[in-house]
Each structure stands twice: as C-alpha cells, then as structure tokens.
Amino acid sequence: MEFKTFVFYFLAAILVFAALKVITARNPVHAALYLVLAFFNAGGIWLLLHAEFLAITLVMVYVGAVMVLFLFVVMMLDINLERLRQGFWSYLPVGALIGVLLVIEMAMVLGGQYFGLDAMPVPPEPQAGFSNTRELGRVLYTDYVYPFELASLVLLVAMVAAVSLTLRKRKDTKYLDPALQVSVKREGRVELVKMKAEKE
Amino acid sequence: MEAMLQPVADLFGPTWPAVWTLLKIVAIIAPLLGCVAYLTLAERKVIGYMQVRIGPNRVGPFGLLQPIADGIKLLLKEIIVPSGASKGLFILGPILAIAPSLAAWSVVPFSDGLVLANVNAGLLFLLAITSMEVYGVIVAGWASNSKYPFLGSMRAAAQMVSYEVSMGFALICVLLISASLNLTDIVTSQGSGRFHDMGLSFLSWNWLPLFPMFVVYVISGIAETNRAPFDVVEGEAEVVAGHMVEYSGMAFALFFLAEYANMILVSILTSILFLGGWLSPVGFLPDGFPWLALKTACILFLFLWARATFPRFRYDHIMRLGWKVFIPITLVWVVVVAVWMMSPLSIWK
C-alpha cells in the first residue's frame, strides 16, 4: 500500500467515526467538538487532493470561526436531553428521507460511469511550481467574476438580514456608550483647585 | 551536509525522511521551549525594573536558574481533576492549547531556506492554525464545570474570533504587495526597492508603506494572545484566572507554555511580515538569523512593556476596539493598498 493511500484511509476512518459521533453523542458540546474533528479531517483529505487553498480555508472558516460560535451558543443553551430524545420517532421519517436522498446522490456521483458522468476528464497531476491558491484566484476573478460577485451579494444580503432580525432596541435597558467613555479627558472629570494650606 | 549524513541515512533505510523530519522538529521545539522558559524570567525582570524592583535574583546568578526551578516545581505538583469535570475534555484542553502554538512553527522561516516546511500557502496555514488556538481555552473552560472558567472561556471565544478578523485583513495587505503566501517569498520581496538600493534597507520593509496595518497587527497580536492589557480572559480581579482556575501542576504549565509560545510566534511573524525577517537593516551588514532574533526580541519587549504600562481594558472596550475601530480601518486600508498598487504611483512594480 502506498503511503498516500494509508494517509487517506487514516483520515477517512477518523472522519467517518467523528461524523457518526456527531449524531450519536449524547452531549451537544461533545457532538460539536466531534464536528470540529470531522471538518479537520475533511481538510486533510482535501490537502491530499492538492486543493490546499480549500483545505486551509475549510479549517480557517469552519473550525476557526463558525464552530467556535457554534460551541459558544451550544455551551450556553440549557438543553434538556430527555426532551430532545422525545421527538426521535416523529422526526425519523423526515430524517430517513433525507438520508436516502443523500445515499442516492452519492451513488450517482460514485457510480458516475453508469450515468455518463465520466465525460469530465481527470485533471493532470500538478507541476512543481503550481500554486492552487493563485490558480483559484485567477479563475474566480477573471472567468467567473460575475457568478462570484453574485454569490458575495447573496451573502451580504443574508448578513444584513441576520443583523436586522436580531437588532431589537429595548427602551428600558441602560446602555453605556464606550465611544463616549474612551474619549473622556481629565478636564471633564476632575478639577485641579489651587488653594493655600489650611492650618488648624 | 548531505554527504556527511549519508551513512546515517543508510542506517535508517526507508524511514530516514521521517527520522530526519523528527530531528528537525526537535531542533525547532527544544530551543523554543528554552526561549519560553527564559521569556518568563525576562518578563519578571523587565517588569521588576520598570516598577523599581529587582525581580527574581535568588536562584542561581542574577536569578538565571529561576525558570528551571519553576519548571521542576510545576512538574512535581499533582494534577487535580475536579470530580464534576468532564474528564476527557479536561485533559484535552491544555493539549489543544499547546498543539497549535507549536504546529504553527513548522512554516516559520528562520533564514533563507532554513524552514521545516516551505509551503506555498504558508500564510494561510498560519491563519488556520492560529485560529484553532481558541479551542484549548474554550474546551478547558467548559470541561472544568465551574463558573469562573466558563466565563473566562466565553470571553476568550468572543475576543479571539474578533481580533482574528482584523489580523486577517492586515495579512491580506501584506500578501497583496508581496504577491505571495509563502513566508520566505514575503521576506525576500521586502529586500528590494529604491531605499534598498540606497543601502537603507529598513525603509523598504513592509512596515513603512503598511504602517497602519503594522500597528493594527501588533495590537491585535497582543489581544489574540490574551496578554495585558487585553487579558480579560484570565483577569484575576473578575474571573480569578479564567479558564485556568481548576488546573494545577503540568496541566496549568501547558497553558502557560502555550501563551508564551504564542507571544514568540506573533513577534517572529511581525518581524517576518513587516520588519524584513532576517534581512539586514543597512546595506553594509550581511543578512542572517541574528537580525530576525533581534527584531523578535524587540517586539517581545514591547509585549512586556505594554503589560507593565497599561491598565486592563474593560471587556466592552475591547470589543468596541476590535469591531468598530480595527475592522473598518483594515477594511478600508485593503482597498487603499489595492488601488495604490494599480495606480501609477505604485512602488511594488
């Protein structure tokens, strides 16, 4: 067995295990941490495919930012595990349907030769000086600039929507303005008074 | 070198690349841990002198053996796992804290060609690895099953994620003007230009054209490593010691090691990205690793100086600085640099 194959199966085994634990772990925090492990291993597998930019971005965005905020929320939730498990049987049909759909899609991709998908040629092995990041940037900002800008616009709209949904002003909360606080000068707070020493 | 090592390589056979890489890792990690140990001594001495004290001076000449005594003390102490703690994660916490701060050193170049892994996407790799440092703090805080650690880890999560954004934008400016993600290329690209030809190499480094980014990067670096004045994560007056409250002995020491290793990492990165790495500041002196060490030491001194000088920021002030000051500034400066590069006034042609 080639060393690369070994690395692939090593990463894949951990990935599958972690993914299984995400849905079977009882504690939501443990589940979130297993998801982190799954993302990390997926990044490793992408590195094997010479997709270094995507792999590192996956780790940076999902592991470094998204999952941190996820954990942040999950840790603060007061989750009743008994209540969570009550809905298992009623949600099972929906979950099973999604699972079956996923299996069908994976089968179509993996069994591509039976569905005429092998028209796409296998990409050649990259050269020594090949930079995945540079190539991706060149393609994104030249050939696919409009779809790329469109996608970023969609993200921007989603971001504005998320902010506007959560932005609620309560009238009765006391609020400190840090900008005002940091711009305070000594003159505004203390007064230096010159006076003669008093004697008893 | 290659010829000298050939007999040894034959001895190990096909496992030689792995053995050789392990040796190189040890050659990086061992001096690093030594630096960490003596950075703690330097910190106590520097802050001592700034506060007109002497600092540790009992163990060895000038207190030089103090870090070793501290290390032995921490090694011999018992590690207590609280009965209510989530045991596996409690032990995983310090490991998650130290692992990224050591792994990041694999792409740091110490001199031209002197690097463990000369990867093309080195800068991205560093961003990804350093963004994982927060997990140690979060996991430790949650697994301790106690209120102060939990509050500390909540603060850490919010603070580190916020300052990563401004750090990332500052790095985007650097990669824009050096047109590479490779750290070695970033350093060599700083060694050219009009001032370099005049022999004043230090004026052609990135700190001058990217001065606002340089300042933002250093301040964000202090916040990212949870150092004073941004150390609300472990603010002893409010949350006792934050995520480290329940840890003792070597488990606590690992957090400590991670913090100082991160400080050194941020300092060496600042030197590489903005201060020309191993390049000599003037034309008539040769380039080399001592310059990098000197620059890193200067930035480290800045860290200690800041700790001795400023009072701790209040938490909402930290968040305001990150989101309302640094992110807008860096966002605008990315555009400014991009336009500057495309304009006829560009100095990076």
Chai-1 contact restraints between the chains, C-beta under 6 A:
chainA,res_idxA,chainB,res_idxB,connection_type,confidence,min_distance_angstrom,max_distance_angstrom,comment,restraint_id
A,E52,B,A121,contact,1.0,0.0,6.0,A-B,restraint_1
A,I56,B,A121,contact,1.0,0.0,6.0,A-B,restraint_2
A,I56,B,L124,contact,1.0,0.0,6.0,A-B,restraint_3
A,I56,B,F125,contact,1.0,0.0,6.0,A-B,restraint_4
A,I56,B,A128,contact,1.0,0.0,6.0,A-B,restraint_5
A,V59,B,A128,contact,1.0,0.0,6.0,A-B,restraint_6
A,M60,B,L127,contact,1.0,0.0,6.0,A-B,restraint_7
A,M60,B,A128,contact,1.0,0.0,6.0,A-B,restraint_8
A,M60,B,S131,contact,1.0,0.0,6.0,A-B,restraint_9
A,V63,B,M132,contact,1.0,0.0,6.0,A-B,restraint_10
A,G64,B,S131,contact,1.0,0.0,6.0,A-B,restraint_11
A,G64,B,M132,contact,1.0,0.0,6.0,A-B,restraint_12
A,A65,B,V161,contact,1.0,0.0,6.0,A-B,restraint_13
A,V68,B,V134,contact,1.0,0.0,6.0,A-B,restraint_14
A,V68,B,A157,contact,1.0,0.0,6.0,A-B,restraint_15
A,V68,B,V161,contact,1.0,0.0,6.0,A-B,restraint_16
A,L71,B,I138,contact,1.0,0.0,6.0,A-B,restraint_17
A,F72,B,A157,contact,1.0,0.0,6.0,A-B,restraint_18
A,M75,B,W142,contact,1.0,0.0,6.0,A-B,restraint_19
A,S131,B,N120,contact,1.0,0.0,6.0,A-B,restraint_20
A,T133,B,A121,contact,1.0,0.0,6.0,A-B,restraint_21
A,T133,B,L181,contact,1.0,0.0,6.0,A-B,restraint_22
A,P178,B,D316,contact,1.0,0.0,6.0,A-B,restraint_23
A,P178,B,H317,contact,1.0,0.0,6.0,A-B,restraint_24
A,P178,B,R320,contact,1.0,0.0,6.0,A-B,restraint_25
